[in-house]
Amino acid sequence: MNKFLYNTIVEDLELKIKQGELTDGVRLPSERLMAEKYNVSRNVVREAFKVMSEKGLVEIYTGRGAYISIPKEDVISTKLREAISISKSNFYEILEVRKMLEEAVARKVVKVATEQNIRDLEEIYNRLELSIKDTVKFEKEDINFHIELAKCTGNSTLGLLIDTFNKISGEKLYKLHYVYPDRAEKAQKEHKAMIEAIRDRDEKKIIKAVDSHINCLALEMEMLK
């Protein structure tokens, strides 16, 4: 019975967070007031706060109370990367998911990207050109390019997933630029083709560029074995 009661509180708080009624940093009412509001014991409220804390949605401070804590995107991405890294997923499975995500982004972005989106992508492309001999900077801007592509879709979840899977695969692919020094130049040609495809609203062209981008990475990793 108590389990049902505290779940009711948890579900209500999660709904209020989703609807924007409860925002990051908001202090929740005291256990006594929450118990009165939901007509339950303070132990039930305490258990609800504990569950919310385990979910990362509430922070509890002794003597100060409970506060809403909405995880930032970088925290979510880090936790997801950690979960995948300790799973049985191998590099090629991760790259396969990345390819599917990138293709989904590509199909949508050619339909909805604005002129400002295209200018933002061109700005990152130009930064990539300037850092083409600097592996560290190039890798960072490369990830930024793909995250920006995802942002162009207007779907924040796609952006989060692209960020996560690019960073996971990027950690494995970092040494490719040392073994294949022309990899950056080839990647830039693919980036340019993506931008042109978006400008032309050409879905086939952008999918071809995306697939070339990912398939080349898989092939080069295979050659490193």
N, CA, C and O of each residue as an XYZ file, in Angstrom:
900
protein
N       0.838     -1.211      0.000
C       0.000      0.000      0.000
C       0.865      1.250      0.000
O       0.639      2.185     -0.768
N       1.886      1.244      0.901
C       2.794      2.393      0.965
C       3.520      2.604     -0.354
O       3.748      3.736     -0.783
N       3.885      1.470     -1.003
C       4.578      1.569     -2.282
C       3.699      2.299     -3.291
O       4.179      3.158     -4.029
N       2.420      1.960     -3.322
C       1.498      2.635     -4.226
C       1.394      4.107     -3.889
O       1.318      4.948     -4.784
N       1.390      4.421     -2.612
C       1.251      5.804     -2.170
C       2.459      6.646     -2.577
O       2.295      7.746     -3.104
N       3.668      6.139     -2.338
C       4.832      6.969     -2.680
C       5.014      7.054     -4.188
O       5.529      8.052     -4.692
N       4.595      6.011     -4.922
C       4.653      6.083     -6.378
C       3.721      7.164     -6.918
O       4.022      7.814     -7.919
N       2.585      7.349     -6.242
C       1.646      8.391     -6.647
C       2.289      9.767     -6.524
O       2.108     10.630     -7.383
N       3.044      9.959     -5.442
C       3.739     11.238     -5.240
C       4.824     11.422     -6.290
O       4.954     12.498     -6.875
N       5.597     10.376     -6.528
C       6.674     10.432     -7.526
C       6.119     10.774     -8.906
O       6.646     11.644     -9.599
N       5.061     10.089     -9.294
C       4.459     10.333    -10.609
C       3.928     11.757    -10.731
O       4.040     12.382    -11.786
N       3.350     12.265     -9.645
C       2.817     13.628     -9.660
C       3.946     14.646     -9.795
O       3.820     15.616    -10.543
N       5.048     14.432     -9.076
C       6.186     15.355     -9.153
C       6.831     15.308    -10.534
O       7.208     16.343    -11.084
N       6.958     14.104    -11.095
C       7.546     13.973    -12.439
C       6.678     14.677    -13.480
O       7.194     15.314    -14.399
N       5.372     14.561    -13.334
C       4.457     15.232    -14.265
C       4.607     16.745    -14.174
O       4.620     17.435    -15.193
N       4.721     17.257    -12.958
C       4.881     18.703    -12.757
C       6.210     19.200    -13.337
O       6.294     20.326    -13.828
N       7.244     18.357    -13.278
C       8.539     18.719    -13.873
C       8.396     18.788    -15.390
O       8.859     19.739    -16.020
N       7.759     17.783    -15.969
C       7.566     17.750    -17.428
C       6.746     18.938    -17.913
O       7.011     19.483    -18.985
N       5.755     19.337    -17.129
C       4.873     20.434    -17.518
C       5.456     21.804    -17.188
O       4.879     22.834    -17.535
N       6.611     21.807    -16.511
C       7.269     23.070    -16.195
C       6.775     23.740    -14.934
O       7.171     24.868    -14.639
N       5.911     23.065    -14.178
C       5.422     23.634    -12.917
C       6.509     23.614    -11.845
O       6.565     24.485    -10.977
N       7.367     22.606    -11.926
C       8.504     22.507    -11.016
C       9.768     22.632    -11.854
O      10.001     21.830    -12.759
N      10.575     23.627    -11.557
C      11.796     23.870    -12.330
C      13.040     23.627    -11.477
O      12.959     23.482    -10.258
N      14.174     23.586    -12.137
C      15.448     23.305    -11.470
C      15.701     24.281    -10.320
O      15.605     25.497    -10.491
N      16.023     23.733     -9.150
C      16.356     24.562     -7.996
C      15.195     24.927     -7.099
O      15.394     25.521     -6.040
N      13.986     24.581     -7.505
C      12.804     24.899     -6.685
C      12.792     24.019     -5.431
O      13.002     22.808     -5.500
N      12.542     24.660     -4.284
C      12.475     23.919     -3.021
C      11.089     23.319     -2.862
O      10.081     24.015     -2.977
N      11.050     22.021     -2.598
C       9.777     21.349     -2.372
C       9.267     21.637     -0.965
O      10.068     21.932     -0.077
N       7.967     21.561     -0.740
C       7.421     21.765      0.608
C       8.023     20.762      1.589
O       8.563     19.734      1.182
N       7.928     21.061      2.862
C       8.476     20.170      3.890
C       7.752     18.832      3.881
O       6.675     18.702      3.300
N       8.348     17.843      4.527
C       7.725     16.523      4.609
C       6.330     16.620      5.233
O       5.402     15.936      4.800
N       6.189     17.474      6.255
C       4.891     17.621      6.916
C       3.839     18.167      5.963
O       2.722     17.656      5.899
N       4.205     19.212      5.222
C       3.254     19.813      4.290
C       2.926     18.867      3.132
O       1.783     18.799      2.680
N       3.944     18.136      2.659
C       3.711     17.170      1.582
C       2.804     16.041      2.074
O       1.935     15.568      1.342
N       3.016     15.612      3.332
C       2.178     14.549      3.903
C       0.727     15.002      3.997
O      -0.194     14.228      3.734
N       0.532     16.257      4.372
C      -0.824     16.800      4.460
C      -1.455     16.910      3.067
O      -2.629     16.590      2.881
N      -0.667     17.364      2.100
C      -1.181     17.543      0.746
C      -1.640     16.227      0.121
O      -2.686     16.171     -0.526
N      -0.853     15.172      0.318
C      -1.173     13.890     -0.305
C      -1.916     12.937      0.642
O      -2.260     11.813      0.278
N      -2.148     13.417      1.853
C      -2.872     12.625      2.858
C      -2.197     11.283      3.123
O      -2.826     10.225      3.110
N      -0.885     11.372      3.364
C      -0.098     10.179      3.666
C       0.787     10.469      4.879
O       0.798     11.583      5.403
N       1.514      9.463      5.306
C       2.446      9.662      6.422
C       3.728     10.323      5.914
O       4.001     10.340      4.714
N       4.501     10.862      6.847
C       5.773     11.493      6.465
C       6.758     10.448      5.958
O       7.636     10.760      5.154
N       6.614      9.196      6.429
C       7.485      8.122      5.936
C       7.269      7.880      4.444
O       8.218      7.595      3.715
N       6.027      7.994      3.995
C       5.714      7.808      2.582
C       6.348      8.934      1.764
O       6.910      8.694      0.696
N       6.252     10.166      2.275
C       6.865     11.313      1.596
C       8.371     11.132      1.537
O       8.997     11.399      0.512
N       8.944     10.683      2.628
C      10.396     10.478      2.695
C      10.834      9.447      1.644
O      11.870      9.613      1.000
N      10.041      8.387      1.477
C      10.358      7.355      0.497
C      10.236      7.909     -0.924
O      11.028      7.567     -1.802
N       9.237      8.765     -1.139
C       9.058      9.387     -2.463
C      10.257     10.268     -2.791
O      10.754     10.246     -3.917
N      10.725     11.043     -1.817
C      11.897     11.902     -2.011
C      13.131     11.051     -2.315
O      13.969     11.425     -3.135
N      13.230      9.903     -1.643
C      14.372      9.016     -1.853
C      14.380      8.493     -3.293
O      15.426      8.465     -3.942
N      13.211      8.080     -3.786
C      13.101      7.580     -5.153
C      13.448      8.680     -6.160
O      14.163      8.440     -7.133
N      12.936      9.880     -5.915
C      13.229     10.999     -6.805
C      14.715     11.333     -6.795
O      15.285     11.711     -7.818
N      15.334     11.190     -5.625
C      16.770     11.447     -5.503
C      17.568     10.420     -6.294
O      18.549     10.768     -6.951
N      17.149      9.138     -6.234
C      17.825      8.075     -6.970
C      17.697      8.279     -8.481
O      18.569      7.869     -9.248
N      16.609      8.911     -8.896
C      16.406      9.203    -10.308
C      17.169     10.450    -10.746
O      17.213     10.773    -11.933
N      17.765     11.143     -9.789
C      18.520     12.347    -10.114
C      17.646     13.566    -10.319
O      18.083     14.554    -10.910
N      16.396     13.505     -9.831
C      15.466     14.609    -10.030
C      15.281     15.470     -8.784
O      14.675     16.540     -8.844
N      15.802     15.000     -7.669
C      15.701     15.746     -6.410
C      17.014     15.634     -5.647
O      17.624     14.566     -5.596
N      17.443     16.745     -5.056
C      18.607     16.734     -4.173
C      18.119     17.045     -2.770
O      17.360     17.990     -2.553
N      18.566     16.237     -1.827
C      18.120     16.395     -0.437
C      19.283     16.896      0.408
O      20.365     16.308      0.416
N      19.038     18.002      1.125
C      20.067     18.589      1.984
C      19.583     18.552      3.427
O      18.516     19.076      3.748
N      20.373     17.933      4.289
C      20.006     17.829      5.696
C      19.809     19.213      6.308
O      20.689     20.071      6.252
N      18.651     19.400      6.883
C      18.348     20.670      7.541
C      17.835     21.750      6.605
O      17.366     22.794      7.058
N      17.921     21.505      5.301
C      17.485     22.514      4.325
C      16.301     22.066      3.482
O      15.572     22.900      2.945
N      16.103     20.760      3.360
C      14.966     20.269      2.608
C      15.340     19.639      1.277
O      16.506     19.343      1.013
N      14.320     19.440      0.441
C      14.494     18.788     -0.860
C      14.279     19.790     -1.981
O      13.364     20.612     -1.938
N      15.147     19.704     -2.992
C      15.116     20.644     -4.108
C      15.064     19.895     -5.440
O      15.704     18.858     -5.610
N      14.297     20.436     -6.369
C      14.240     19.858     -7.709
C      15.609     20.010     -8.368
O      16.223     21.076     -8.311
N      16.077     18.930     -8.993
C      17.382     18.947     -9.675
C      17.223     18.273    -11.026
O      17.234     17.046    -11.124
N      17.074     19.081    -12.065
C      16.890     18.535    -13.411
C      18.253     18.303    -14.049
O      19.016     19.253    -14.225
N      18.578     17.053    -14.400
C      19.895     16.747    -14.966
C      20.185     17.550    -16.229
O      19.330     17.679    -17.105
N      21.400     18.085    -16.313
C      21.822     18.810    -17.509
C      22.141     17.806    -18.617
O      22.424     16.638    -18.347
N      22.093     18.271    -19.859
C      22.324     17.376    -20.993
C      23.689     16.702    -20.943
O      23.815     15.530    -21.300
N      24.721     17.436    -20.498
C      26.055     16.845    -20.477
C      26.153     15.732    -19.436
O      26.902     14.771    -19.607
N      25.377     15.878    -18.344
C      25.361     14.844    -17.302
C      24.662     13.592    -17.839
O      25.125     12.470    -17.636
N      23.536     13.811    -18.531
C      22.795     12.690    -19.111
C      23.664     11.963    -20.134
O      23.713     10.733    -20.156
N      24.346     12.728    -20.975
C      25.206     12.152    -21.999
C      26.330     11.332    -21.373
O      26.651     10.239    -21.839
N      26.918     11.872    -20.315
C      28.009     11.166    -19.626
C      27.531      9.850    -19.036
O      28.206      8.829    -19.164
N      26.360      9.867    -18.386
C      25.821      8.647    -17.781
C      25.485      7.604    -18.839
O      25.703      6.409    -18.640
N      24.949      8.071    -19.971
C      24.620      7.154    -21.057
C      25.887      6.543    -21.638
O      25.928      5.348    -21.930
N      26.917      7.363    -21.805
C      28.193      6.842    -22.328
C      28.780      5.812    -21.378
O      29.307      4.788    -21.811
N      28.688      6.083    -20.087
C      29.219      5.148    -19.090
C      28.471      3.827    -19.139
O      29.075      2.759    -19.044
N      27.139      3.904    -19.291
C      26.329      2.684    -19.348
C      26.685      1.852    -20.579
O      26.785      0.628    -20.502
N      26.874      2.523    -21.708
C      27.206      1.811    -22.953
C      28.618      1.234    -22.886
O      28.878      0.141    -23.389
N      29.522      1.982    -22.260
C      30.920      1.546    -22.208
C      31.110      0.265    -21.393
O      32.040     -0.500    -21.646
N      30.229      0.031    -20.416
C      30.351     -1.188    -19.602
C      29.412     -2.288    -20.092
O      29.336     -3.365    -19.500
N      28.701     -2.004    -21.180
C      27.822     -3.017    -21.762
C      28.642     -3.915    -22.684
O      29.853     -3.738    -22.811
N      27.991     -4.864    -23.317
C      28.676     -5.784    -24.213
C      28.748     -5.255    -25.645
O      29.188     -5.964    -26.549
N      28.315     -4.014    -25.848
C      28.330     -3.428    -27.191
C      29.757     -3.272    -27.692
O      30.614     -2.743    -26.985
N      30.015     -3.738    -28.924
C      31.341     -3.537    -29.499
C      31.346     -2.276    -30.361
O      30.311     -1.642    -30.560
N      32.518     -1.928    -30.864
C      32.665     -0.679    -31.605
C      31.750     -0.618    -32.825
O      31.168      0.427    -33.118
N      31.624     -1.727    -33.527
C      30.843     -1.727    -34.765
C      29.349     -1.592    -34.485
O      28.618     -1.010    -35.286
N      28.900     -2.119    -33.372
C      27.503     -1.934    -32.978
C      27.241     -0.465    -32.653
O      26.207      0.092    -33.022
N      28.188      0.145    -31.964
C      28.067      1.563    -31.621
C      28.062      2.414    -32.886
O      27.272      3.350    -33.013
N      28.952      2.081    -33.819
C      29.022      2.824    -35.075
C      27.746      2.625    -35.903
O      27.302      3.537    -36.601
N      27.165      1.429    -35.817
C      25.915      1.160    -36.538
C      24.780      2.049    -36.014
O      23.996      2.595    -36.790
N      24.707      2.184    -34.683
C      23.686      3.054    -34.087
C      23.940      4.501    -34.492
O      23.008      5.237    -34.817
N      25.208      4.899    -34.468
C      25.542      6.265    -34.866
C      25.106      6.527    -36.309
O      24.578      7.595    -36.620
N      25.329      5.545    -37.185
C      24.945      5.704    -38.595
C      23.434      5.879    -38.727
O      22.972      6.731    -39.485
N      22.666      5.080    -37.995
C      21.211      5.184    -38.054
C      20.738      6.546    -37.553
O      19.824      7.147    -38.118
N      21.372      7.020    -36.488
C      21.020      8.334    -35.943
C      21.358      9.453    -36.925
O      20.564     10.368    -37.148
N      22.561      9.358    -37.508
C      22.998     10.394    -38.444
C      22.089     10.422    -39.678
O      21.783     11.492    -40.205
N      21.666      9.257    -40.128
C      20.767      9.208    -41.276
C      19.407      9.816    -40.935
O      18.814     10.525    -41.748
N      18.921      9.532    -39.730
C      17.640     10.110    -39.290
C      17.731     11.626    -39.237
O      16.810     12.329    -39.653
N      18.851     12.123    -38.721
C      19.084     13.571    -38.675
C      19.111     14.139    -40.085
O      18.475     15.154    -40.368
N      19.850     13.476    -40.967
C      20.017     13.966    -42.343
C      18.678     14.087    -43.063
O      18.418     15.080    -43.742
N      17.832     13.070    -42.913
C      16.538     13.082    -43.606
C      15.650     14.234    -43.153
O      14.899     14.813    -43.937
N      15.760     14.551    -41.854
C      14.910     15.632    -41.354
C      15.501     17.004    -41.625
O      14.782     17.950    -41.945
N      16.819     17.102    -41.495
C      17.446     18.417    -41.598
C      17.318     19.012    -42.998
O      17.230     20.231    -43.141
N      17.306     18.167    -44.038
C      17.160     18.714    -45.395
C      15.775     19.317    -45.614
O      15.565     20.110    -46.531
N      14.837     18.926    -44.755
C      13.469     19.428    -44.888
C      13.211     20.681    -44.046
O      12.420     21.543    -44.428
N      13.890     20.771    -42.895
C      13.518     21.840    -41.954
C      14.605     22.884    -41.691
O      14.320     23.910    -41.073
N      15.831     22.657    -42.138
C      16.928     23.597    -41.842
C      16.643     24.988    -42.400
O      16.145     25.135    -43.516
N      16.968     26.000    -41.605
C      16.793     27.389    -42.024
C      18.106     27.931    -42.588
O      19.148     27.281    -42.508
N      18.033     29.124    -43.152
C      19.250     29.769    -43.658
C      20.243     30.007    -42.531
O      21.454     29.903    -42.729
N      19.727     30.326    -41.346
C      20.607     30.536    -40.196
C      21.296     29.234    -39.803
O      22.475     29.230    -39.449
N      20.554     28.129    -39.866
C      21.149     26.818    -39.583
C      22.315     26.541    -40.526
O      23.372     26.070    -40.106
N      22.109     26.838    -41.792
C      23.156     26.603    -42.796
C      24.375     27.477    -42.507
O      25.512     27.021    -42.631
N      24.137     28.731    -42.122
C      25.254     29.628    -41.788
C      26.015     29.116    -40.565
O      27.242     29.208    -40.513
N      25.299     28.583    -39.594
C      25.944     28.034    -38.395
C      26.822     26.832    -38.750
O      27.927     26.683    -38.229
N      26.323     25.988    -39.633
C      27.107     24.828    -40.071
C      28.341     25.267    -40.856
O      29.416     24.685    -40.705
N      28.187     26.287    -41.688
C      29.315     26.801    -42.458
C      30.373     27.404    -41.542
O      31.568     27.315    -41.826
N      29.939     28.015    -40.448
C      30.888     28.588    -39.492
C      31.740     27.489    -38.856
O      32.952     27.639    -38.699
N      31.086     26.385    -38.495
C      31.839     25.265    -37.913
C      32.749     24.647    -38.971
O      33.883     24.266    -38.681
N      32.245     24.552    -40.191
C      33.060     24.020    -41.297
C      34.339     24.851    -41.455
O      35.422     24.301    -41.653
N      34.206     26.156    -41.368
C      35.377     27.043    -41.492
C      36.352     26.844    -40.333
O      37.567     26.900    -40.523
N      35.823     26.615    -39.146
C      36.711     26.352    -37.999
C      37.432     25.020    -38.189
O      38.592     24.876    -37.801
N      36.743     24.049    -38.785
C      37.367     22.763    -39.076
C      38.520     22.930    -40.062
O      39.566     22.294    -39.928
N      38.312     23.797    -41.058
C      39.360     24.065    -42.044
C      40.610     24.623    -41.373
O      41.732     24.254    -41.720
N      40.402     25.514    -40.411
C      41.529     26.149    -39.721
C      42.265     25.180    -38.797
O      43.442     25.372    -38.492
N      41.563     24.143    -38.356
C      42.178     23.206    -37.403
C      42.479     21.847    -38.032
O      42.670     20.861    -37.321
N      42.521     21.794    -39.349
C      42.656     20.517    -40.034
C      43.975     19.801    -39.708
O      44.059     18.579    -39.834
N      44.994     20.542    -39.294
C      46.279     19.934    -38.929
C      46.403     19.698    -37.419
O      47.385     19.126    -36.944
N      45.400     20.144    -36.687
C      45.406     20.001    -35.228
C      44.375     18.941    -34.852
O      43.176     19.220    -34.832
N      44.830     17.742    -34.559
C      43.929     16.613    -34.315
C      42.932     16.876    -33.199
O      41.744     16.589    -33.344
N      43.408     17.420    -32.085
C      42.539     17.655    -30.928
C      41.419     18.634    -31.273
O      40.246     18.369    -31.011
N      41.796     19.767    -31.865
C      40.794     20.779    -32.229
C      39.844     20.262    -33.301
O      38.640     20.511    -33.254
N      40.400     19.541    -34.265
C      39.566     19.032    -35.355
C      38.523     18.061    -34.825
O      37.358     18.128    -35.218
N      38.926     17.158    -33.935
C      37.989     16.186    -33.365
C      36.868     16.900    -32.614
O      35.703     16.517    -32.713
N      37.226     17.933    -31.869
C      36.237     18.688    -31.094
C      35.238     19.379    -32.016
O      34.030     19.328    -31.785
N      35.749     20.025    -33.063
C      34.865     20.727    -33.992
C      34.059     19.751    -34.848
O      32.941     20.055    -35.264
N      34.633     18.585    -35.105
C      33.912     17.556    -35.863
C      32.662     17.131    -35.104
O      31.581     17.013    -35.682
N      32.823     16.903    -33.799
C      31.675     16.546    -32.958
C      30.670     17.693    -32.940
O      29.462     17.471    -33.025
N      31.178     18.927    -32.830
C      30.301     20.100    -32.827
C      29.470     20.181    -34.110
O      28.299     20.558    -34.082
N      30.095     19.821    -35.232
C      29.404     19.872    -36.521
C      28.190     18.940    -36.517
O      27.097     19.317    -36.940
N      28.405     17.722    -36.033
C      27.323     16.738    -36.046
C      26.241     17.051    -35.011
O      25.063     16.769    -35.226
N      26.652     17.630    -33.898
C      25.662     18.061    -32.900
C      24.823     19.198    -33.473
O      23.607     19.241    -33.283
N      25.482     20.120    -34.177
C      24.770     21.250    -34.785
C      23.793     20.748    -35.850
O      22.685     21.267    -35.978
N      24.210     19.740    -36.608
C      23.308     19.127    -37.587
C      22.034     18.645    -36.897
O      20.922     18.890    -37.364
N      22.227     17.949    -35.769
C      21.077     17.424    -35.031
C      20.204     18.551    -34.499
O      18.977     18.444    -34.506
N      20.828     19.629    -34.038
C      20.061     20.763    -33.523
C      19.196     21.387    -34.616
O      18.120     21.919    -34.342
N      19.675     21.316    -35.847
C      18.913     21.879    -36.970
C      17.554     21.201    -37.141
O      16.643     21.777    -37.735
N      17.415     19.976    -36.622
C      16.147     19.260    -36.757
C      15.100     19.798    -35.790
O      13.901     19.586    -35.973
N      15.571     20.504    -34.749
C      14.649     20.992    -33.735
C      14.298     19.934    -32.702
O      13.470     20.176    -31.824
N      14.924     18.754    -32.798
C      14.657     17.648    -31.881
C      15.820     17.527    -30.894
O      16.903     17.070    -31.259
N      15.595     17.934    -29.657
C      16.671     17.959    -28.658
C      17.159     16.560    -28.294
O      18.324     16.380    -27.940
N      16.272     15.571    -28.382
C      16.671     14.197    -28.065
C      17.678     13.679    -29.078
O      18.635     12.996    -28.712
N      17.467     14.000    -30.349
C      18.434     13.607    -31.380
C      19.795     14.229    -31.102
O      20.827     13.577    -31.261
N      19.793     15.490    -30.687
C      21.040     16.167    -30.362
C      21.787     15.476    -29.244
O      23.004     15.304    -29.306
N      21.048     15.082    -28.218
C      21.646     14.391    -27.074
C      22.247     13.052    -27.492
O      23.358     12.713    -27.084
N      21.516     12.292    -28.303
C      21.999     10.984    -28.733
C      23.189     11.093    -29.682
O      24.134     10.307    -29.602
N      23.132     12.074    -30.578
C      24.257     12.291    -31.497
C      25.509     12.650    -30.705
O      26.592     12.138    -30.990
N      25.369     13.517    -29.724
C      26.487     13.913    -28.870
C      27.083     12.686    -28.194
O      28.300     12.500    -28.189
N      26.220     11.852    -27.625
C      26.670     10.664    -26.900
C      27.425      9.689    -27.801
O      28.539      9.275    -27.479
N      26.820      9.327    -28.923
C      27.427      8.305    -29.782
C      28.627      8.821    -30.562
O      29.521      8.048    -30.906
N      28.655     10.116    -30.846
C      29.845     10.685    -31.486
C      31.029     10.639    -30.536
O      32.147     10.326    -30.945
N      30.788     10.949    -29.268
C      31.880     10.948    -28.291
C      32.366      9.536    -28.000
O      33.561      9.315    -27.808
N      31.438      8.577    -27.967
C      31.843      7.193    -27.731
C      32.720      6.699    -28.875
O      33.805      6.163    -28.652
N      32.235      6.886    -30.109
C      33.012      6.418    -31.259
C      34.264      7.258    -31.448
O      35.292      6.756    -31.904
N      34.177      8.548    -31.096
C      35.325      9.441    -31.242
C      36.511      9.016    -30.401
O      37.663      9.168    -30.807
N      36.218      8.478    -29.216
C      37.297      8.004    -28.343
C      38.061      6.860    -29.012
O      39.274      6.731    -28.850
N      37.339      6.041    -29.758
C      37.964      4.901    -30.450
C      38.685      5.350    -31.728
O      39.674      4.745    -32.143
N      38.175      6.409    -32.333
C      38.668      6.825    -33.646
C      39.774      7.861    -33.595
O      40.338      8.227    -34.626
N      40.085      8.334    -32.400
C      41.042      9.428    -32.239
C      42.356      9.165    -32.969
O      42.913     10.066    -33.595
N      42.848      7.933    -32.888
C      44.155      7.632    -33.477
C      44.125      7.522    -34.997
O      45.178      7.448    -35.630
N      42.938      7.512    -35.588
C      42.856      7.415    -37.043
C      43.553      8.568    -37.744
O      44.132      8.390    -38.816
N      43.498      9.756    -37.138
C      44.096     10.928    -37.774
C      45.627     10.848    -37.807
O      46.284     11.529    -38.594
N      46.180      9.992    -36.923
C      47.626      9.808    -36.946
C      48.014      8.743    -37.978
O      49.039      8.864    -38.648
N      47.190      7.705    -38.096
C      47.470      6.627    -39.038
C      47.088      7.029    -40.455
O      47.763      6.667    -41.419
N      45.981      7.792    -40.572
C      45.497      8.262    -41.867
C      45.422      9.784    -41.849
O      44.351     10.344    -41.615
N      46.534     10.456    -42.090
C      46.580     11.915    -41.997
C      45.632     12.648    -42.946
O      45.285     13.804    -42.707
N      45.207     11.966    -44.039
C      44.285     12.605    -44.976
C      42.818     12.394    -44.588
O      41.917     12.846    -45.295
N      42.580     11.707    -43.465
C      41.223     11.452    -43.000
C      40.463     12.754    -42.766
O      39.279     12.857    -43.089
N      41.159     13.760    -42.194
C      40.511     15.037    -41.913
C      40.066     15.715    -43.198
O      38.974     16.280    -43.264
N      40.906     15.660    -44.209
C      40.557     16.286    -45.491
C      39.361     15.589    -46.136
O      38.496     16.242    -46.720
N      39.316     14.265    -46.030
C      38.178     13.523    -46.581
C      36.907     13.855    -45.794
O      35.832     14.027    -46.368
N      37.050     13.941    -44.480
C      35.899     14.277    -43.635
C      35.354     15.644    -44.002
O      34.140     15.850    -44.009
N      36.239     16.577    -44.306
C      35.818     17.917    -44.691
C      35.037     17.910    -46.009
O      34.071     18.657    -46.163
N      35.449     17.077    -46.943
C      34.715     16.974    -48.206
C      33.297     16.469    -47.944
O      32.337     16.906    -48.578
N      33.190     15.546    -47.003
C      31.879     15.003    -46.648
C      31.035     16.041    -45.924
O      29.829     16.136    -46.151
N      31.672     16.823    -45.049
C      30.953     17.901    -44.359
C      30.422     18.922    -45.367
O      29.288     19.389    -45.268
N      31.271     19.251    -46.333
C      30.875     20.220    -47.356
C      29.703     19.687    -48.178
O      28.773     20.424    -48.508
N      29.763     18.391    -48.502
C      28.682     17.774    -49.277
C      27.370     17.797    -48.502
O      26.300     17.974    -49.083
N      27.460     17.618    -47.188
C      26.257     17.663    -46.347
C      25.628     19.052    -46.375
O      24.412     19.187    -46.514
N      26.456     20.074    -46.243
C      25.953     21.451    -46.256
C      25.315     21.770    -47.609
O      24.246     22.379    -47.671
N      25.971     21.360    -48.676
C      25.430     21.609    -50.025
C      24.095     20.885    -50.214
O      23.165     21.420    -50.817
N      24.017     19.655    -49.685
C      22.787     18.880    -49.810
C      21.634     19.548    -49.053
O      20.492     19.554    -49.513
N      21.958     20.107    -47.886
C      20.935     20.807    -47.106
C      20.443     22.030    -47.867
O      19.243     22.295    -47.930
N      21.380     22.769    -48.443
C      21.019     23.975    -49.201
C      20.148     23.613    -50.417
O      19.238     24.352    -50.792
N      20.457     22.453    -51.018
C      19.723     22.019    -52.215
C      18.480     21.190    -51.868
O      17.721     20.801    -52.756
N      18.278     20.922    -50.569
C      17.166     20.066    -50.125
C      17.229     18.705    -50.821
O      16.224     18.172    -51.290
N      18.440     18.170    -50.867
C      18.695     16.910    -51.581
C      18.941     15.784    -50.567
O      20.043     15.641    -50.038
N      17.909     15.001    -50.311
C      18.015     13.942    -49.304
C      18.997     12.847    -49.721
O      19.782     12.377    -48.897
N      18.961     12.443    -50.971
C      19.865     11.384    -51.433
C      21.328     11.795    -51.277
O      22.172     10.987    -50.887
N      21.615     13.043    -51.583
C      22.995     13.525    -51.513
C      23.501     13.550    -50.075
O      24.647     13.180    -49.817
N      22.665     13.979    -49.143
C      23.142     14.058    -47.757
C      23.283     12.661    -47.150
O      24.197     12.418    -46.362
N      22.384     11.746    -47.511
C      22.503     10.376    -47.012
C      23.775      9.732    -47.554
O      24.462      9.005    -46.836
N      24.085      9.995    -48.806
C      25.315      9.461    -49.413
C      26.543      9.985    -48.677
O      27.486      9.233    -48.432
N      26.536     11.275    -48.322
C      27.670     11.876    -47.615
C      27.801     11.315    -46.211
O      28.907     11.044    -45.742
N      26.667     11.142    -45.540
C      26.667     10.589    -44.177
C      27.170      9.150    -44.189
O      28.013      8.775    -43.374
N      26.650      8.344    -45.117
C      27.069      6.942    -45.187
C      28.552      6.814    -45.513
O      29.244      5.956    -44.964
N      29.036      7.671    -46.408
C      30.457      7.669    -46.746
C      31.290      7.995    -45.519
O      32.334      7.389    -45.279
N      30.812      8.959    -44.747
C      31.489      9.419    -43.527
C      31.644      8.268    -42.537
O      32.731      8.044    -42.006
N      30.556      7.541    -42.292
C      30.565      6.470    -41.292
C      31.233      5.205    -41.827
O      32.018      4.574    -41.120
N      30.926      4.832    -43.069
C      31.506      3.609    -43.632
C      33.024      3.677    -43.714
O      33.714      2.674    -43.531
N      33.536      4.873    -43.993
C      34.985      5.061    -44.078
C      35.635      4.831    -42.720
O      36.715      4.248    -42.627
N      34.966      5.297    -41.667
C      35.488      5.113    -40.317
C      35.554      3.631    -39.963
O      36.539      3.164    -39.392
N      34.502      2.902    -40.307
C      34.464      1.469    -40.016
C      35.565      0.736    -40.778
O      36.237     -0.133    -40.222
N      35.745      1.086    -42.040
C      36.779      0.447    -42.871
C      38.181      0.713    -42.319
O      39.011     -0.192    -42.236
N      38.424      1.949    -41.951
C      39.763      2.308    -41.455
C      40.044      1.658    -40.102
O      41.179      1.274    -39.819
N      39.012      1.536    -39.269
C      39.188      0.844    -37.990
C      39.525     -0.628    -38.227
O      40.341     -1.214    -37.515
N      38.889     -1.209    -39.227
C      39.137     -2.607    -39.572
C      40.588     -2.791    -40.011
O      41.223     -3.797    -39.696
N      41.095     -1.814    -40.736
C      42.470     -1.893    -41.236
C      43.497     -1.722    -40.123
O      44.654     -2.115    -40.271
N      43.072     -1.137    -39.013
C      43.993     -0.931    -37.890
C      44.200     -2.206    -37.078
O      45.134     -2.298    -36.281
N      43.329     -3.179    -37.284
C      43.427     -4.418    -36.491
C      44.692     -5.185    -36.809
O      44.931     -6.247    -36.234
